[in-house]
Amino acid sequence: MNALTFSIAQLLHTVINAYIWIIIISAVLSFVRPDPYNQIVQAIYKLTEPVYAYFRKNMPFLVVSGIDLTPLMLILGLQFIDTLMMRSLLG
């Protein structure tokens, strides 16, 4: 295996896992309702809300009885992409 391919795979794996953690933090923050003027909270929402809005618009069945399943679907999708990518790039 090429060192460049391995480095790219590791970088993509790290980015996907970091975004999964950002999604988890965003989901927890939605239960706690922190200060919306906090810069960290604003940064997390700016990273997740555009993706949430896209999925909510194109897959309205993700919101069931007021419960938003978008973060769960995103995490499952990212895990699938990560696994598929790692298997294809790393052999």
PDB file with one MODEL, atoms N, CA, C and O in Angstrom:
MODEL        1
ATOM      1  N   MET A   1       0.842  -1.177   0.000  1.00  0.00           N
ATOM      2  CA  MET A   1       0.000   0.000   0.000  1.00  0.00           C
ATOM      3  C   MET A   1       0.889   1.242   0.000  1.00  0.00           C
ATOM      4  O   MET A   1       1.956   1.282   0.612  1.00  0.00           O
ATOM      5  N   ASN A   2       0.416   2.212  -0.688  1.00  0.00           N
ATOM      6  CA  ASN A   2       1.103   3.478  -0.819  1.00  0.00           C
ATOM      7  C   ASN A   2       0.962   4.285   0.476  1.00  0.00           C
ATOM      8  O   ASN A   2      -0.100   4.290   1.099  1.00  0.00           O
ATOM      9  N   ALA A   3       2.035   4.961   0.874  1.00  0.00           N
ATOM     10  CA  ALA A   3       2.003   5.773   2.092  1.00  0.00           C
ATOM     11  C   ALA A   3       1.042   6.947   1.940  1.00  0.00           C
ATOM     12  O   ALA A   3       0.398   7.353   2.907  1.00  0.00           O
ATOM     13  N   LEU A   4       0.944   7.489   0.739  1.00  0.00           N
ATOM     14  CA  LEU A   4       0.026   8.606   0.498  1.00  0.00           C
ATOM     15  C   LEU A   4      -1.423   8.159   0.656  1.00  0.00           C
ATOM     16  O   LEU A   4      -2.233   8.869   1.253  1.00  0.00           O
ATOM     17  N   THR A   5      -1.750   6.991   0.127  1.00  0.00           N
ATOM     18  CA  THR A   5      -3.107   6.457   0.263  1.00  0.00           C
ATOM     19  C   THR A   5      -3.449   6.228   1.725  1.00  0.00           C
ATOM     20  O   THR A   5      -4.549   6.553   2.173  1.00  0.00           O
ATOM     21  N   PHE A   6      -2.504   5.667   2.462  1.00  0.00           N
ATOM     22  CA  PHE A   6      -2.727   5.430   3.885  1.00  0.00           C
ATOM     23  C   PHE A   6      -2.931   6.744   4.634  1.00  0.00           C
ATOM     24  O   PHE A   6      -3.805   6.836   5.496  1.00  0.00           O
ATOM     25  N   SER A   7      -2.139   7.753   4.314  1.00  0.00           N
ATOM     26  CA  SER A   7      -2.262   9.058   4.976  1.00  0.00           C
ATOM     27  C   SER A   7      -3.607   9.712   4.672  1.00  0.00           C
ATOM     28  O   SER A   7      -4.239  10.282   5.561  1.00  0.00           O
ATOM     29  N   ILE A   8      -4.040   9.631   3.428  1.00  0.00           N
ATOM     30  CA  ILE A   8      -5.337  10.203   3.052  1.00  0.00           C
ATOM     31  C   ILE A   8      -6.467   9.471   3.760  1.00  0.00           C
ATOM     32  O   ILE A   8      -7.409  10.096   4.246  1.00  0.00           O
ATOM     33  N   ALA A   9      -6.374   8.147   3.818  1.00  0.00           N
ATOM     34  CA  ALA A   9      -7.404   7.357   4.505  1.00  0.00           C
ATOM     35  C   ALA A   9      -7.463   7.715   5.985  1.00  0.00           C
ATOM     36  O   ALA A   9      -8.549   7.864   6.544  1.00  0.00           O
ATOM     37  N   GLN A  10      -6.316   7.851   6.615  1.00  0.00           N
ATOM     38  CA  GLN A  10      -6.284   8.212   8.036  1.00  0.00           C
ATOM     39  C   GLN A  10      -6.841   9.615   8.267  1.00  0.00           C
ATOM     40  O   GLN A  10      -7.560   9.847   9.239  1.00  0.00           O
ATOM     41  N   LEU A  11      -6.512  10.542   7.384  1.00  0.00           N
ATOM     42  CA  LEU A  11      -7.019  11.906   7.512  1.00  0.00           C
ATOM     43  C   LEU A  11      -8.538  11.937   7.372  1.00  0.00           C
ATOM     44  O   LEU A  11      -9.221  12.582   8.168  1.00  0.00           O
ATOM     45  N   LEU A  12      -9.068  11.247   6.368  1.00  0.00           N
ATOM     46  CA  LEU A  12     -10.520  11.200   6.185  1.00  0.00           C
ATOM     47  C   LEU A  12     -11.208  10.506   7.359  1.00  0.00           C
ATOM     48  O   LEU A  12     -12.278  10.932   7.793  1.00  0.00           O
ATOM     49  N   HIS A  13     -10.602   9.452   7.867  1.00  0.00           N
ATOM     50  CA  HIS A  13     -11.146   8.748   9.032  1.00  0.00           C
ATOM     51  C   HIS A  13     -11.207   9.683  10.244  1.00  0.00           C
ATOM     52  O   HIS A  13     -12.200   9.698  10.972  1.00  0.00           O
ATOM     53  N   THR A  14     -10.156  10.451  10.454  1.00  0.00           N
ATOM     54  CA  THR A  14     -10.110  11.386  11.580  1.00  0.00           C
ATOM     55  C   THR A  14     -11.147  12.490  11.425  1.00  0.00           C
ATOM     56  O   THR A  14     -11.813  12.850  12.396  1.00  0.00           O
ATOM     57  N   VAL A  15     -11.294  13.030  10.226  1.00  0.00           N
ATOM     58  CA  VAL A  15     -12.273  14.095   9.981  1.00  0.00           C
ATOM     59  C   VAL A  15     -13.694  13.577  10.197  1.00  0.00           C
ATOM     60  O   VAL A  15     -14.514  14.254  10.818  1.00  0.00           O
ATOM     61  N   ILE A  16     -13.987  12.384   9.690  1.00  0.00           N
ATOM     62  CA  ILE A  16     -15.327  11.811   9.865  1.00  0.00           C
ATOM     63  C   ILE A  16     -15.618  11.567  11.340  1.00  0.00           C
ATOM     64  O   ILE A  16     -16.710  11.879  11.814  1.00  0.00           O
ATOM     65  N   ASN A  17     -14.653  11.014  12.070  1.00  0.00           N
ATOM     66  CA  ASN A  17     -14.872  10.766  13.495  1.00  0.00           C
ATOM     67  C   ASN A  17     -15.022  12.063  14.285  1.00  0.00           C
ATOM     68  O   ASN A  17     -15.817  12.125  15.224  1.00  0.00           O
ATOM     69  N   ALA A  18     -14.273  13.092  13.920  1.00  0.00           N
ATOM     70  CA  ALA A  18     -14.419  14.385  14.597  1.00  0.00           C
ATOM     71  C   ALA A  18     -15.813  14.956  14.349  1.00  0.00           C
ATOM     72  O   ALA A  18     -16.429  15.502  15.264  1.00  0.00           O
ATOM     73  N   TYR A  19     -16.315  14.834  13.120  1.00  0.00           N
ATOM     74  CA  TYR A  19     -17.652  15.352  12.812  1.00  0.00           C
ATOM     75  C   TYR A  19     -18.731  14.546  13.528  1.00  0.00           C
ATOM     76  O   TYR A  19     -19.753  15.102  13.930  1.00  0.00           O
ATOM     77  N   ILE A  20     -18.518  13.256  13.688  1.00  0.00           N
ATOM     78  CA  ILE A  20     -19.471  12.444  14.454  1.00  0.00           C
ATOM     79  C   ILE A  20     -19.540  12.945  15.889  1.00  0.00           C
ATOM     80  O   ILE A  20     -20.628  13.038  16.455  1.00  0.00           O
ATOM     81  N   TRP A  21     -18.401  13.269  16.483  1.00  0.00           N
ATOM     82  CA  TRP A  21     -18.411  13.801  17.847  1.00  0.00           C
ATOM     83  C   TRP A  21     -19.086  15.162  17.909  1.00  0.00           C
ATOM     84  O   TRP A  21     -19.766  15.470  18.889  1.00  0.00           O
ATOM     85  N   ILE A  22     -18.909  15.978  16.882  1.00  0.00           N
ATOM     86  CA  ILE A  22     -19.594  17.274  16.838  1.00  0.00           C
ATOM     87  C   ILE A  22     -21.104  17.064  16.772  1.00  0.00           C
ATOM     88  O   ILE A  22     -21.854  17.801  17.413  1.00  0.00           O
ATOM     89  N   ILE A  23     -21.558  16.080  16.014  1.00  0.00           N
ATOM     90  CA  ILE A  23     -22.990  15.766  15.940  1.00  0.00           C
ATOM     91  C   ILE A  23     -23.503  15.309  17.302  1.00  0.00           C
ATOM     92  O   ILE A  23     -24.586  15.714  17.725  1.00  0.00           O
ATOM     93  N   ILE A  24     -22.736  14.474  17.984  1.00  0.00           N
ATOM     94  CA  ILE A  24     -23.148  14.000  19.315  1.00  0.00           C
ATOM     95  C   ILE A  24     -23.246  15.168  20.285  1.00  0.00           C
ATOM     96  O   ILE A  24     -24.211  15.264  21.044  1.00  0.00           O
ATOM     97  N   ILE A  25     -22.267  16.048  20.268  1.00  0.00           N
ATOM     98  CA  ILE A  25     -22.293  17.220  21.152  1.00  0.00           C
ATOM     99  C   ILE A  25     -23.488  18.106  20.816  1.00  0.00           C
ATOM    100  O   ILE A  25     -24.150  18.620  21.718  1.00  0.00           O
ATOM    101  N   SER A  26     -23.767  18.285  19.539  1.00  0.00           N
ATOM    102  CA  SER A  26     -24.924  19.085  19.122  1.00  0.00           C
ATOM    103  C   SER A  26     -26.226  18.475  19.622  1.00  0.00           C
ATOM    104  O   SER A  26     -27.118  19.195  20.072  1.00  0.00           O
ATOM    105  N   ALA A  27     -26.339  17.157  19.545  1.00  0.00           N
ATOM    106  CA  ALA A  27     -27.554  16.485  20.020  1.00  0.00           C
ATOM    107  C   ALA A  27     -27.718  16.649  21.528  1.00  0.00           C
ATOM    108  O   ALA A  27     -28.827  16.877  22.012  1.00  0.00           O
ATOM    109  N   VAL A  28     -26.630  16.535  22.264  1.00  0.00           N
ATOM    110  CA  VAL A  28     -26.700  16.719  23.722  1.00  0.00           C
ATOM    111  C   VAL A  28     -27.058  18.163  24.049  1.00  0.00           C
ATOM    112  O   VAL A  28     -27.846  18.417  24.961  1.00  0.00           O
ATOM    113  N   LEU A  29     -26.485  19.109  23.312  1.00  0.00           N
ATOM    114  CA  LEU A  29     -26.791  20.519  23.552  1.00  0.00           C
ATOM    115  C   LEU A  29     -28.253  20.839  23.267  1.00  0.00           C
ATOM    116  O   LEU A  29     -28.810  21.758  23.868  1.00  0.00           O
ATOM    117  N   SER A  30     -28.878  20.104  22.368  1.00  0.00           N
ATOM    118  CA  SER A  30     -30.286  20.365  22.078  1.00  0.00           C
ATOM    119  C   SER A  30     -31.181  20.005  23.259  1.00  0.00           C
ATOM    120  O   SER A  30     -32.286  20.535  23.379  1.00  0.00           O
ATOM    121  N   PHE A  31     -30.720  19.117  24.127  1.00  0.00           N
ATOM    122  CA  PHE A  31     -31.485  18.770  25.325  1.00  0.00           C
ATOM    123  C   PHE A  31     -31.248  19.766  26.456  1.00  0.00           C
ATOM    124  O   PHE A  31     -32.147  20.021  27.257  1.00  0.00           O
ATOM    125  N   VAL A  32     -30.042  20.328  26.525  1.00  0.00           N
ATOM    126  CA  VAL A  32     -29.647  21.176  27.650  1.00  0.00           C
ATOM    127  C   VAL A  32     -30.053  22.627  27.450  1.00  0.00           C
ATOM    128  O   VAL A  32     -30.304  23.334  28.425  1.00  0.00           O
ATOM    129  N   ARG A  33     -30.121  23.076  26.229  1.00  0.00           N
ATOM    130  CA  ARG A  33     -30.422  24.467  25.877  1.00  0.00           C
ATOM    131  C   ARG A  33     -29.430  25.447  26.527  1.00  0.00           C
ATOM    132  O   ARG A  33     -29.795  26.195  27.433  1.00  0.00           O
ATOM    133  N   PRO A  34     -28.173  25.434  26.057  1.00  0.00           N
ATOM    134  CA  PRO A  34     -27.173  26.349  26.614  1.00  0.00           C
ATOM    135  C   PRO A  34     -27.376  27.772  26.103  1.00  0.00           C
ATOM    136  O   PRO A  34     -28.285  28.044  25.318  1.00  0.00           O
ATOM    137  N   ASP A  35     -26.523  28.660  26.559  1.00  0.00           N
ATOM    138  CA  ASP A  35     -26.571  30.057  26.140  1.00  0.00           C
ATOM    139  C   ASP A  35     -26.320  30.140  24.629  1.00  0.00           C
ATOM    140  O   ASP A  35     -25.248  29.749  24.166  1.00  0.00           O
ATOM    141  N   PRO A  36     -27.285  30.641  23.856  1.00  0.00           N
ATOM    142  CA  PRO A  36     -27.100  30.678  22.395  1.00  0.00           C
ATOM    143  C   PRO A  36     -26.049  31.691  21.943  1.00  0.00           C
ATOM    144  O   PRO A  36     -25.645  31.678  20.780  1.00  0.00           O
ATOM    145  N   TYR A  37     -25.603  32.559  22.835  1.00  0.00           N
ATOM    146  CA  TYR A  37     -24.589  33.545  22.479  1.00  0.00           C
ATOM    147  C   TYR A  37     -23.176  33.053  22.764  1.00  0.00           C
ATOM    148  O   TYR A  37     -22.208  33.755  22.473  1.00  0.00           O
ATOM    149  N   ASN A  38     -23.046  31.864  23.325  1.00  0.00           N
ATOM    150  CA  ASN A  38     -21.742  31.268  23.559  1.00  0.00           C
ATOM    151  C   ASN A  38     -21.110  30.935  22.210  1.00  0.00           C
ATOM    152  O   ASN A  38     -21.757  30.342  21.347  1.00  0.00           O
ATOM    153  N   GLN A  39     -19.846  31.318  22.031  1.00  0.00           N
ATOM    154  CA  GLN A  39     -19.193  31.142  20.733  1.00  0.00           C
ATOM    155  C   GLN A  39     -18.992  29.671  20.374  1.00  0.00           C
ATOM    156  O   GLN A  39     -19.058  29.305  19.201  1.00  0.00           O
ATOM    157  N   ILE A  40     -18.750  28.836  21.367  1.00  0.00           N
ATOM    158  CA  ILE A  40     -18.578  27.406  21.095  1.00  0.00           C
ATOM    159  C   ILE A  40     -19.892  26.801  20.622  1.00  0.00           C
ATOM    160  O   ILE A  40     -19.918  26.019  19.672  1.00  0.00           O
ATOM    161  N   VAL A  41     -20.977  27.166  21.285  1.00  0.00           N
ATOM    162  CA  VAL A  41     -22.298  26.668  20.894  1.00  0.00           C
ATOM    163  C   VAL A  41     -22.638  27.147  19.486  1.00  0.00           C
ATOM    164  O   VAL A  41     -23.153  26.376  18.677  1.00  0.00           O
ATOM    165  N   GLN A  42     -22.358  28.398  19.193  1.00  0.00           N
ATOM    166  CA  GLN A  42     -22.621  28.926  17.854  1.00  0.00           C
ATOM    167  C   GLN A  42     -21.801  28.195  16.794  1.00  0.00           C
ATOM    168  O   GLN A  42     -22.302  27.906  15.707  1.00  0.00           O
ATOM    169  N   ALA A  43     -20.540  27.897  17.111  1.00  0.00           N
ATOM    170  CA  ALA A  43     -19.688  27.180  16.153  1.00  0.00           C
ATOM    171  C   ALA A  43     -20.222  25.775  15.889  1.00  0.00           C
ATOM    172  O   ALA A  43     -20.237  25.318  14.746  1.00  0.00           O
ATOM    173  N   ILE A  44     -20.660  25.094  16.943  1.00  0.00           N
ATOM    174  CA  ILE A  44     -21.201  23.741  16.778  1.00  0.00           C
ATOM    175  C   ILE A  44     -22.466  23.783  15.935  1.00  0.00           C
ATOM    176  O   ILE A  44     -22.649  22.949  15.048  1.00  0.00           O
ATOM    177  N   TYR A  45     -23.341  24.748  16.203  1.00  0.00           N
ATOM    178  CA  TYR A  45     -24.568  24.858  15.417  1.00  0.00           C
ATOM    179  C   TYR A  45     -24.271  25.220  13.961  1.00  0.00           C
ATOM    180  O   TYR A  45     -24.946  24.730  13.056  1.00  0.00           O
ATOM    181  N   LYS A  46     -23.270  26.070  13.725  1.00  0.00           N
ATOM    182  CA  LYS A  46     -22.916  26.429  12.350  1.00  0.00           C
ATOM    183  C   LYS A  46     -22.343  25.237  11.583  1.00  0.00           C
ATOM    184  O   LYS A  46     -22.466  25.166  10.360  1.00  0.00           O
ATOM    185  N   LEU A  47     -21.726  24.314  12.293  1.00  0.00           N
ATOM    186  CA  LEU A  47     -21.179  23.124  11.641  1.00  0.00           C
ATOM    187  C   LEU A  47     -22.234  22.060  11.368  1.00  0.00           C
ATOM    188  O   LEU A  47     -22.094  21.271  10.434  1.00  0.00           O
ATOM    189  N   THR A  48     -23.294  22.034  12.180  1.00  0.00           N
ATOM    190  CA  THR A  48     -24.262  20.942  12.052  1.00  0.00           C
ATOM    191  C   THR A  48     -25.588  21.356  11.420  1.00  0.00           C
ATOM    192  O   THR A  48     -26.183  20.566  10.687  1.00  0.00           O
ATOM    193  N   GLU A  49     -26.056  22.542  11.677  1.00  0.00           N
ATOM    194  CA  GLU A  49     -27.390  22.928  11.205  1.00  0.00           C
ATOM    195  C   GLU A  49     -27.557  22.910   9.685  1.00  0.00           C
ATOM    196  O   GLU A  49     -28.617  22.495   9.217  1.00  0.00           O
ATOM    197  N   PRO A  50     -26.571  23.336   8.885  1.00  0.00           N
ATOM    198  CA  PRO A  50     -26.774  23.234   7.427  1.00  0.00           C
ATOM    199  C   PRO A  50     -26.984  21.789   6.957  1.00  0.00           C
ATOM    200  O   PRO A  50     -27.796  21.535   6.067  1.00  0.00           O
ATOM    201  N   VAL A  51     -26.260  20.860   7.550  1.00  0.00           N
ATOM    202  CA  VAL A  51     -26.416  19.451   7.175  1.00  0.00           C
ATOM    203  C   VAL A  51     -27.758  18.932   7.668  1.00  0.00           C
ATOM    204  O   VAL A  51     -28.456  18.221   6.945  1.00  0.00           O
ATOM    205  N   TYR A  52     -28.124  19.286   8.908  1.00  0.00           N
ATOM    206  CA  TYR A  52     -29.434  18.888   9.441  1.00  0.00           C
ATOM    207  C   TYR A  52     -30.554  19.420   8.549  1.00  0.00           C
ATOM    208  O   TYR A  52     -31.494  18.694   8.228  1.00  0.00           O
ATOM    209  N   ALA A  53     -30.453  20.688   8.150  1.00  0.00           N
ATOM    210  CA  ALA A  53     -31.505  21.305   7.332  1.00  0.00           C
ATOM    211  C   ALA A  53     -31.642  20.589   5.993  1.00  0.00           C
ATOM    212  O   ALA A  53     -32.756  20.387   5.509  1.00  0.00           O
ATOM    213  N   TYR A  54     -30.527  20.207   5.395  1.00  0.00           N
ATOM    214  CA  TYR A  54     -30.576  19.484   4.121  1.00  0.00           C
ATOM    215  C   TYR A  54     -31.314  18.155   4.281  1.00  0.00           C
ATOM    216  O   TYR A  54     -32.174  17.815   3.469  1.00  0.00           O
ATOM    217  N   PHE A  55     -30.976  17.411   5.327  1.00  0.00           N
ATOM    218  CA  PHE A  55     -31.626  16.115   5.534  1.00  0.00           C
ATOM    219  C   PHE A  55     -33.087  16.276   5.940  1.00  0.00           C
ATOM    220  O   PHE A  55     -33.932  15.489   5.514  1.00  0.00           O
ATOM    221  N   ARG A  56     -33.395  17.274   6.749  1.00  0.00           N
ATOM    222  CA  ARG A  56     -34.795  17.502   7.142  1.00  0.00           C
ATOM    223  C   ARG A  56     -35.650  17.878   5.935  1.00  0.00           C
ATOM    224  O   ARG A  56     -36.817  17.497   5.847  1.00  0.00           O
ATOM    225  N   LYS A  57     -35.054  18.632   5.002  1.00  0.00           N
ATOM    226  CA  LYS A  57     -35.792  19.056   3.811  1.00  0.00           C
ATOM    227  C   LYS A  57     -36.031  17.879   2.866  1.00  0.00           C
ATOM    228  O   LYS A  57     -37.134  17.716   2.345  1.00  0.00           O
ATOM    229  N   ASN A  58     -35.013  17.069   2.647  1.00  0.00           N
ATOM    230  CA  ASN A  58     -35.104  15.984   1.673  1.00  0.00           C
ATOM    231  C   ASN A  58     -35.628  14.675   2.250  1.00  0.00           C
ATOM    232  O   ASN A  58     -36.061  13.798   1.502  1.00  0.00           O
ATOM    233  N   MET A  59     -35.594  14.535   3.566  1.00  0.00           N
ATOM    234  CA  MET A  59     -36.104  13.321   4.214  1.00  0.00           C
ATOM    235  C   MET A  59     -36.996  13.712   5.388  1.00  0.00           C
ATOM    236  O   MET A  59     -36.585  13.589   6.542  1.00  0.00           O
ATOM    237  N   PRO A  60     -38.204  14.178   5.109  1.00  0.00           N
ATOM    238  CA  PRO A  60     -39.068  14.650   6.200  1.00  0.00           C
ATOM    239  C   PRO A  60     -39.485  13.552   7.173  1.00  0.00           C
ATOM    240  O   PRO A  60     -39.947  13.858   8.272  1.00  0.00           O
ATOM    241  N   PHE A  61     -39.335  12.295   6.802  1.00  0.00           N
ATOM    242  CA  PHE A  61     -39.697  11.202   7.701  1.00  0.00           C
ATOM    243  C   PHE A  61     -38.713  11.048   8.860  1.00  0.00           C
ATOM    244  O   PHE A  61     -38.938  10.223   9.746  1.00  0.00           O
ATOM    245  N   LEU A  62     -37.623  11.829   8.872  1.00  0.00           N
ATOM    246  CA  LEU A  62     -36.668  11.755   9.975  1.00  0.00           C
ATOM    247  C   LEU A  62     -37.174  12.452  11.235  1.00  0.00           C
ATOM    248  O   LEU A  62     -36.625  12.249  12.318  1.00  0.00           O
ATOM    249  N   VAL A  63     -38.210  13.265  11.100  1.00  0.00           N
ATOM    250  CA  VAL A  63     -38.817  13.905  12.268  1.00  0.00           C
ATOM    251  C   VAL A  63     -40.122  13.172  12.544  1.00  0.00           C
ATOM    252  O   VAL A  63     -41.084  13.275  11.783  1.00  0.00           O
ATOM    253  N   VAL A  64     -40.137  12.427  13.649  1.00  0.00           N
ATOM    254  CA  VAL A  64     -41.279  11.589  13.996  1.00  0.00           C
ATOM    255  C   VAL A  64     -41.839  12.062  15.332  1.00  0.00           C
ATOM    256  O   VAL A  64     -41.150  12.003  16.350  1.00  0.00           O
ATOM    257  N   SER A  65     -43.079  12.529  15.335  1.00  0.00           N
ATOM    258  CA  SER A  65     -43.767  12.970  16.560  1.00  0.00           C
ATOM    259  C   SER A  65     -42.935  13.971  17.354  1.00  0.00           C
ATOM    260  O   SER A  65     -42.889  13.911  18.582  1.00  0.00           O
ATOM    261  N   GLY A  66     -42.291  14.877  16.664  1.00  0.00           N
ATOM    262  CA  GLY A  66     -41.500  15.898  17.332  1.00  0.00           C
ATOM    263  C   GLY A  66     -40.098  15.453  17.710  1.00  0.00           C
ATOM    264  O   GLY A  66     -39.326  16.248  18.248  1.00  0.00           O
ATOM    265  N   ILE A  67     -39.754  14.207  17.444  1.00  0.00           N
ATOM    266  CA  ILE A  67     -38.412  13.702  17.742  1.00  0.00           C
ATOM    267  C   ILE A  67     -37.611  13.716  16.445  1.00  0.00           C
ATOM    268  O   ILE A  67     -37.988  13.089  15.455  1.00  0.00           O
ATOM    269  N   ASP A  68     -36.505  14.440  16.474  1.00  0.00           N
ATOM    270  CA  ASP A  68     -35.670  14.582  15.287  1.00  0.00           C
ATOM    271  C   ASP A  68     -34.612  13.475  15.271  1.00  0.00           C
ATOM    272  O   ASP A  68     -33.738  13.423  16.136  1.00  0.00           O
ATOM    273  N   LEU A  69     -34.705  12.608  14.289  1.00  0.00           N
ATOM    274  CA  LEU A  69     -33.767  11.497  14.163  1.00  0.00           C
ATOM    275  C   LEU A  69     -32.622  11.803  13.199  1.00  0.00           C
ATOM    276  O   LEU A  69     -31.848  10.911  12.850  1.00  0.00           O
ATOM    277  N   THR A  70     -32.513  13.050  12.772  1.00  0.00           N
ATOM    278  CA  THR A  70     -31.476  13.439  11.825  1.00  0.00           C
ATOM    279  C   THR A  70     -30.067  13.167  12.346  1.00  0.00           C
ATOM    280  O   THR A  70     -29.254  12.621  11.600  1.00  0.00           O
ATOM    281  N   PRO A  71     -29.735  13.523  13.602  1.00  0.00           N
ATOM    282  CA  PRO A  71     -28.379  13.212  14.075  1.00  0.00           C
ATOM    283  C   PRO A  71     -28.070  11.717  14.046  1.00  0.00           C
ATOM    284  O   PRO A  71     -26.961  11.319  13.687  1.00  0.00           O
ATOM    285  N   LEU A  72     -29.033  10.898  14.418  1.00  0.00           N
ATOM    286  CA  LEU A  72     -28.820   9.452  14.396  1.00  0.00           C
ATOM    287  C   LEU A  72     -28.568   8.965  12.974  1.00  0.00           C
ATOM    288  O   LEU A  72     -27.660   8.166  12.742  1.00  0.00           O
ATOM    289  N   MET A  73     -29.364   9.441  12.027  1.00  0.00           N
ATOM    290  CA  MET A  73     -29.191   9.036  10.631  1.00  0.00           C
ATOM    291  C   MET A  73     -27.833   9.495  10.093  1.00  0.00           C
ATOM    292  O   MET A  73     -27.175   8.762   9.355  1.00  0.00           O
ATOM    293  N   LEU A  74     -27.419  10.703  10.461  1.00  0.00           N
ATOM    294  CA  LEU A  74     -26.121  11.198  10.010  1.00  0.00           C
ATOM    295  C   LEU A  74     -24.981  10.363  10.575  1.00  0.00           C
ATOM    296  O   LEU A  74     -24.036  10.032   9.859  1.00  0.00           O
ATOM    297  N   ILE A  75     -25.067  10.023  11.848  1.00  0.00           N
ATOM    298  CA  ILE A  75     -24.016   9.216  12.465  1.00  0.00           C
ATOM    299  C   ILE A  75     -23.936   7.848  11.791  1.00  0.00           C
ATOM    300  O   ILE A  75     -22.844   7.374  11.477  1.00  0.00           O
ATOM    301  N   LEU A  76     -25.082   7.216  11.569  1.00  0.00           N
ATOM    302  CA  LEU A  76     -25.078   5.914  10.897  1.00  0.00           C
ATOM    303  C   LEU A  76     -24.523   6.020   9.476  1.00  0.00           C
ATOM    304  O   LEU A  76     -23.752   5.165   9.041  1.00  0.00           O
ATOM    305  N   GLY A  77     -24.916   7.069   8.756  1.00  0.00           N
ATOM    306  CA  GLY A  77     -24.415   7.268   7.400  1.00  0.00           C
ATOM    307  C   GLY A  77     -22.918   7.517   7.364  1.00  0.00           C
ATOM    308  O   GLY A  77     -22.212   6.972   6.516  1.00  0.00           O
ATOM    309  N   LEU A  78     -22.433   8.344   8.288  1.00  0.00           N
ATOM    310  CA  LEU A  78     -20.996   8.618   8.330  1.00  0.00           C
ATOM    311  C   LEU A  78     -20.203   7.374   8.724  1.00  0.00           C
ATOM    312  O   LEU A  78     -19.118   7.138   8.193  1.00  0.00           O
ATOM    313  N   GLN A  79     -20.735   6.579   9.650  1.00  0.00           N
ATOM    314  CA  GLN A  79     -20.063   5.331  10.020  1.00  0.00           C
ATOM    315  C   GLN A  79     -19.998   4.386   8.820  1.00  0.00           C
ATOM    316  O   GLN A  79     -18.973   3.745   8.587  1.00  0.00           O
ATOM    317  N   PHE A  80     -21.082   4.299   8.064  1.00  0.00           N
ATOM    318  CA  PHE A  80     -21.106   3.451   6.872  1.00  0.00           C
ATOM    319  C   PHE A  80     -20.079   3.925   5.851  1.00  0.00           C
ATOM    320  O   PHE A  80     -19.323   3.123   5.304  1.00  0.00           O
ATOM    321  N   ILE A  81     -20.055   5.234   5.597  1.00  0.00           N
ATOM    322  CA  ILE A  81     -19.094   5.790   4.639  1.00  0.00           C
ATOM    323  C   ILE A  81     -17.668   5.553   5.111  1.00  0.00           C
ATOM    324  O   ILE A  81     -16.800   5.199   4.313  1.00  0.00           O
ATOM    325  N   ASP A  82     -17.421   5.746   6.396  1.00  0.00           N
ATOM    326  CA  ASP A  82     -16.088   5.550   6.955  1.00  0.00           C
ATOM    327  C   ASP A  82     -15.647   4.096   6.797  1.00  0.00           C
ATOM    328  O   ASP A  82     -14.523   3.828   6.373  1.00  0.00           O
ATOM    329  N   THR A  83     -16.520   3.171   7.133  1.00  0.00           N
ATOM    330  CA  THR A  83     -16.180   1.754   7.018  1.00  0.00           C
ATOM    331  C   THR A  83     -15.936   1.367   5.564  1.00  0.00           C
ATOM    332  O   THR A  83     -14.964   0.678   5.254  1.00  0.00           O
ATOM    333  N   LEU A  84     -16.814   1.809   4.682  1.00  0.00           N
ATOM    334  CA  LEU A  84     -16.669   1.500   3.260  1.00  0.00           C
ATOM    335  C   LEU A  84     -15.374   2.088   2.701  1.00  0.00           C
ATOM    336  O   LEU A  84     -14.659   1.426   1.949  1.00  0.00           O
ATOM    337  N   MET A  85     -15.081   3.327   3.071  1.00  0.00           N
ATOM    338  CA  MET A  85     -13.884   3.993   2.584  1.00  0.00           C
ATOM    339  C   MET A  85     -12.623   3.309   3.107  1.00  0.00           C
ATOM    340  O   MET A  85     -11.681   3.084   2.348  1.00  0.00           O
ATOM    341  N   MET A  86     -12.601   2.982   4.382  1.00  0.00           N
ATOM    342  CA  MET A  86     -11.416   2.354   4.960  1.00  0.00           C
ATOM    343  C   MET A  86     -11.168   0.983   4.334  1.00  0.00           C
ATOM    344  O   MET A  86     -10.022   0.614   4.074  1.00  0.00           O
ATOM    345  N   ARG A  87     -12.234   0.236   4.094  1.00  0.00           N
ATOM    346  CA  ARG A  87     -12.066  -1.087   3.470  1.00  0.00           C
ATOM    347  C   ARG A  87     -11.579  -0.966   2.030  1.00  0.00           C
ATOM    348  O   ARG A  87     -10.742  -1.754   1.589  1.00  0.00           O
ATOM    349  N   SER A  88     -12.096   0.011   1.302  1.00  0.00           N
ATOM    350  CA  SER A  88     -11.695   0.139  -0.104  1.00  0.00           C
ATOM    351  C   SER A  88     -10.293   0.738  -0.245  1.00  0.00           C
ATOM    352  O   SER A  88      -9.533   0.325  -1.121  1.00  0.00           O
ATOM    353  N   LEU A  89      -9.948   1.702   0.604  1.00  0.00           N
ATOM    354  CA  LEU A  89      -8.634   2.328   0.490  1.00  0.00           C
ATOM    355  C   LEU A  89      -7.526   1.482   1.106  1.00  0.00           C
ATOM    356  O   LEU A  89      -6.403   1.459   0.604  1.00  0.00           O
ATOM    357  N   LEU A  90      -7.844   0.796   2.186  1.00  0.00           N
ATOM    358  CA  LEU A  90      -6.805   0.041   2.883  1.00  0.00           C
ATOM    359  C   LEU A  90      -6.780  -1.433   2.502  1.00  0.00           C
ATOM    360  O   LEU A  90      -5.909  -2.180   2.949  1.00  0.00           O
ATOM    361  N   GLY A  91      -7.717  -1.844   1.691  1.00  0.00           N
ATOM    362  CA  GLY A  91      -7.698  -3.214   1.193  1.00  0.00           C
ATOM    363  C   GLY A  91      -8.377  -4.165   2.009  1.00  0.00           C
ATOM    364  O   GLY A  91      -8.417  -5.349   1.675  1.00  0.00           O
TER     365      GLY A  91
ENDMDL
END
